[in-house]
Amino acid sequence: MEELLRTNDPVLISFLESLLGEAGIRYFVADDNMSILEGSISMIPRRLLVDGTQIAQARRLVTDAGLAHELGPESPSSF
C-alpha cells in the first residue's frame, strides 16, 4: 500500500473513498479510528493508502477530479 494523501477532512476522505471504489481501486484509510485516542479533535490526519499497482491510476483520478492539490508527494512511501 502506498500513501495517496493525508488529510483531516472527513468529507474529502468520504468523497475519495467513493471515487476510488467506483473505479475499482483498492484502498485503505489508515488512522481512521484515532479519534478515540485524540478526543475527536482531528489532530491526527487520516492517510488514504492505495494498492501500489494502482497508485498512478488513483493519482490520475484525483487529479481529474480537480483535487491534485490534495495529493501527497510523487515518491510515495510504502506500508
N, CA, C and O of each residue as an XYZ file, in Angstrom:
316
protein
N       0.849     -1.176      0.000
C       0.000      0.000      0.000
C       0.896      1.241      0.000
O       1.924      1.288      0.676
N       0.482      2.227     -0.765
C       1.229      3.483     -0.845
C       0.304      4.641     -0.488
O      -0.884      4.630     -0.808
N       0.873      5.635      0.178
C       0.079      6.779      0.608
C      -0.286      7.653     -0.578
O       0.584      8.119     -1.314
N      -1.577      7.868     -0.755
C      -2.081      8.757     -1.800
C      -2.165     10.174     -1.257
O      -1.733     11.124     -1.910
N      -2.726     10.313     -0.055
C      -2.815     11.621      0.582
C      -3.041     11.468      2.064
O      -3.320     10.380      2.568
N      -2.914     12.587      2.749
C      -3.067     12.665      4.204
C      -3.915     13.906      4.480
O      -3.598     14.993      3.998
N      -4.991     13.749      5.253
C      -5.881     14.881      5.497
C      -6.660     14.708      6.796
O      -6.824     13.596      7.300
N      -7.133     15.821      7.321
C      -8.046     15.821      8.467
C      -9.490     16.038      8.018
O     -10.394     16.098      8.851
N      -9.710     16.154      6.732
C     -11.028     16.471      6.179
C     -11.838     15.193      5.936
O     -11.568     14.470      4.978
N     -12.830     14.905      6.793
C     -13.619     13.679      6.628
C     -14.466     13.675      5.359
O     -14.753     12.614      4.805
N     -14.863     14.853      4.901
C     -15.656     14.936      3.673
C     -14.801     14.555      2.464
O     -15.264     13.844      1.572
N     -13.565     15.025      2.438
C     -12.644     14.677      1.356
C     -12.383     13.173      1.346
O     -12.410     12.549      0.285
N     -12.132     12.591      2.506
C     -11.895     11.148      2.601
C     -13.113     10.387      2.070
O     -12.968      9.450      1.286
N     -14.285     10.782      2.487
C     -15.513     10.115      2.048
C     -15.687     10.214      0.535
O     -16.036      9.230     -0.118
N     -15.448     11.394     -0.017
C     -15.572     11.585     -1.463
C     -14.584     10.694     -2.213
O     -14.942     10.048     -3.198
N     -13.337     10.666     -1.738
C     -12.319      9.871     -2.421
C     -12.571      8.378     -2.270
O     -12.267      7.608     -3.181
N     -13.117      7.959     -1.141
C     -13.488      6.548     -0.985
C     -14.514      6.166     -2.050
O     -14.422      5.100     -2.658
N     -15.477      7.033     -2.266
C     -16.491      6.782     -3.285
C     -15.884      6.757     -4.683
O     -16.175      5.866     -5.482
N     -15.045      7.732     -4.967
C     -14.400      7.851     -6.274
C     -13.521      6.628     -6.570
O     -13.597      6.049     -7.654
N     -12.701      6.251     -5.613
C     -11.808      5.109     -5.801
C     -12.590      3.800     -5.878
O     -12.274      2.927     -6.687
N     -13.592      3.673     -5.050
C     -14.420      2.465     -5.055
C     -15.114      2.247     -6.382
O     -15.146      1.129     -6.897
N     -15.674      3.318     -6.941
C     -16.348      3.221     -8.241
C     -15.381      2.858     -9.357
O     -15.771      2.220    -10.335
N     -14.124      3.258     -9.216
C     -13.112      2.967    -10.237
C     -12.480      1.591    -10.032
O     -11.662      1.155    -10.842
N     -12.857      0.910     -8.954
C     -12.303     -0.406     -8.686
C     -10.886     -0.386     -8.141
O     -10.156     -1.369     -8.262
N     -10.498      0.728     -7.545
C      -9.157      0.872     -6.982
C      -9.209      0.460     -5.510
O     -10.033      0.955     -4.741
N      -8.319     -0.448     -5.138
C      -8.266     -0.919     -3.752
C      -7.587      0.128     -2.876
O      -6.520      0.639     -3.216
N      -8.216      0.442     -1.744
C      -7.689      1.475     -0.851
C      -7.941      1.080      0.601
O      -8.698      0.154      0.890
N      -7.293      1.799      1.495
C      -7.467      1.617      2.928
C      -7.272      2.969      3.598
O      -6.335      3.696      3.268
N      -8.148      3.310      4.537
C      -7.994      4.557      5.290
C      -7.324      4.216      6.614
O      -7.928      3.590      7.485
N      -6.068      4.635      6.754
C      -5.304      4.388      7.974
C      -5.555      5.509      8.972
O      -5.822      6.647      8.585
N      -5.470      5.188     10.230
C      -5.642      6.148     11.327
C      -7.070      6.668     11.417
O      -7.312      7.715     12.017
N      -8.013      5.951     10.827
C      -9.408      6.395     10.814
C     -10.024      6.395     12.209
O     -10.894      7.217     12.497
N      -9.597      5.507     13.059
C     -10.180      5.407     14.404
C      -9.334      6.075     15.484
O      -9.532      5.818     16.672
N      -8.412      6.913     15.089
C      -7.549      7.586     16.063
C      -8.310      8.623     16.884
O      -7.794      9.097     17.896
N      -9.520      8.983     16.473
C     -10.302      9.962     17.235
C     -10.580      9.453     18.649
O     -10.820     10.247     19.559
N     -10.548      8.140     18.836
C     -10.740      7.571     20.166
C      -9.615      8.031     21.088
O      -9.846      8.350     22.254
N      -8.398      8.061     20.556
C      -7.247      8.469     21.360
C      -7.073      9.980     21.447
O      -6.611     10.503     22.461
N      -7.446     10.675     20.380
C      -7.200     12.120     20.348
C      -8.378     12.933     20.847
O      -8.273     14.155     20.952
N      -9.490     12.298     21.157
C     -10.653     13.012     21.688
C     -11.448     13.751     20.643
O     -12.043     14.783     20.952
N     -11.483     13.265     19.416
C     -12.281     13.827     18.315
C     -11.908     15.253     17.947
O     -12.778     16.022     17.536
N     -10.640     15.630     18.082
C     -10.231     16.985     17.711
C      -9.554     17.018     16.345
O      -9.089     18.071     15.908
N      -9.494     15.873     15.668
C      -8.908     15.768     14.316
C      -7.467     16.260     14.269
O      -7.059     16.925     13.317
N      -6.715     15.934     15.288
C      -5.318     16.340     15.333
C      -4.447     15.428     14.471
O      -3.464     15.880     13.884
N      -4.803     14.160     14.394
C      -4.022     13.188     13.632
C      -4.661     13.021     12.256
O      -5.810     12.588     12.162
N      -3.943     13.354     11.197
C      -4.524     13.227      9.858
C      -4.744     11.768      9.476
O      -3.981     10.886      9.871
N      -5.785     11.534      8.711
C      -6.062     10.200      8.173
C      -5.242     10.045      6.911
O      -5.064     11.002      6.157
N      -4.738      8.838      6.678
C      -3.955      8.554      5.480
C      -4.760      7.650      4.567
O      -5.267      6.613      4.996
N      -4.876      8.039      3.323
C      -5.555      7.231      2.323
C      -4.483      6.458      1.568
O      -3.682      7.037      0.835
N      -4.480      5.152      1.755
C      -3.490      4.276      1.137
C      -4.127      3.537     -0.023
O      -5.290      3.139      0.038
N      -3.350      3.358     -1.082
C      -3.836      2.713     -2.299
C      -2.891      1.577     -2.654
O      -1.688      1.658     -2.405
N      -3.442      0.517     -3.238
C      -2.626     -0.595     -3.711
C      -1.530     -0.039     -4.615
O      -1.800      0.772     -5.501
N      -0.296     -0.476     -4.390
C       0.855      0.051     -5.127
C       0.752     -0.102     -6.631
O       1.311      0.702     -7.378
N       0.037     -1.132     -7.087
C      -0.105     -1.340     -8.529
C      -1.117     -0.385     -9.147
O      -1.213     -0.285    -10.370
N      -1.872      0.315     -8.307
C      -2.918      1.210     -8.806
C      -2.694      2.664     -8.413
O      -3.580      3.497     -8.604
N      -1.523      2.981     -7.866
C      -1.271      4.333     -7.371
C      -1.308      5.376     -8.492
O      -1.856      6.462     -8.299
N      -0.742      5.069     -9.646
C      -0.751      6.036    -10.757
C      -2.174      6.302    -11.226
O      -2.543      7.446    -11.494
N      -2.966      5.251    -11.325
C      -4.370      5.398    -11.727
C      -5.136      6.232    -10.694
O      -5.954      7.076    -11.060
N      -4.871      5.996     -9.415
C      -5.542      6.745     -8.352
C      -5.154      8.216     -8.390
O      -6.011      9.088     -8.245
N      -3.859      8.499     -8.584
C      -3.406      9.899     -8.673
C      -4.056     10.611     -9.857
O      -4.451     11.772     -9.752
N      -4.163      9.909    -10.979
C      -4.785     10.485    -12.166
C      -6.267     10.776    -11.910
O      -6.784     11.811    -12.329
N      -6.940      9.861    -11.223
C      -8.355     10.022    -10.909
C      -8.585     11.231    -10.006
O      -9.512     12.010    -10.228
N      -7.745     11.384     -8.994
C      -7.858     12.520     -8.074
C      -7.548     13.825     -8.807
O      -8.215     14.834     -8.580
N      -6.555     13.812     -9.670
C      -6.206     14.995    -10.463
C      -7.349     15.379    -11.385
O      -7.694     16.556    -11.493
N      -7.943     14.388    -12.054
C      -9.076     14.651    -12.950
C     -10.282     15.203    -12.202
O     -11.104     15.911    -12.783
N     -10.390     14.882    -10.920
C     -11.494     15.389    -10.097
C     -11.214     16.807     -9.597
O     -12.030     17.386     -8.879
N     -10.055     17.369     -9.977
C      -9.722     18.736     -9.583
C      -9.131     18.843     -8.190
O      -9.153     19.916     -7.586
N      -8.600     17.737     -7.673
C      -8.084     17.738     -6.311
C      -6.588     17.437     -6.244
O      -6.108     16.916     -5.237
N      -5.862     17.753     -7.288
C      -4.423     17.468     -7.333
C      -3.680     18.136     -6.183
O      -2.672     17.610     -5.712
N      -4.161     19.279     -5.728
C      -3.505     19.994     -4.632
C      -3.563     19.217     -3.305
O      -2.818     19.532     -2.377
N      -4.425     18.224     -3.208
C      -4.554     17.416     -2.002
C      -3.587     16.232     -1.974
O      -3.366     15.643     -0.916
N      -3.011     15.879     -3.122
C      -2.165     14.700     -3.220
C      -0.859     14.852     -2.462
O      -0.333     15.952     -2.301
N      -0.351     13.714     -2.000
C       0.939     13.684     -1.335
C       2.047     13.758     -2.394
O       1.763     13.913     -3.582
N       3.287     13.649     -1.968
C       4.414     13.716     -2.895
C       4.403     12.553     -3.898
O       3.839     11.492     -3.631
N       5.034     12.776     -5.052
C       5.090     11.767     -6.112
C       5.806     10.515     -5.664
O       5.426      9.416     -6.069
N       6.829     10.645     -4.841
C       7.568      9.469     -4.373
C       6.884      8.946     -3.117
O       7.238      9.340     -2.006
N       5.899      8.054     -3.291
C       5.091      7.597     -2.169
C       5.856      6.681     -1.237
O       6.800      5.998     -1.636
N       5.429      6.684      0.005
C       6.002      5.750      0.970
C       5.138      4.495      0.994
O       3.915      4.579      0.888
N       5.766      3.339      1.133
C       5.044      2.068      1.145
C       4.756      1.638      2.552
O       5.511      1.939      3.476
N       3.651      0.926      2.713
C       3.251      0.411      4.028
C       2.970     -1.058      3.921
O       2.617     -1.693      4.915
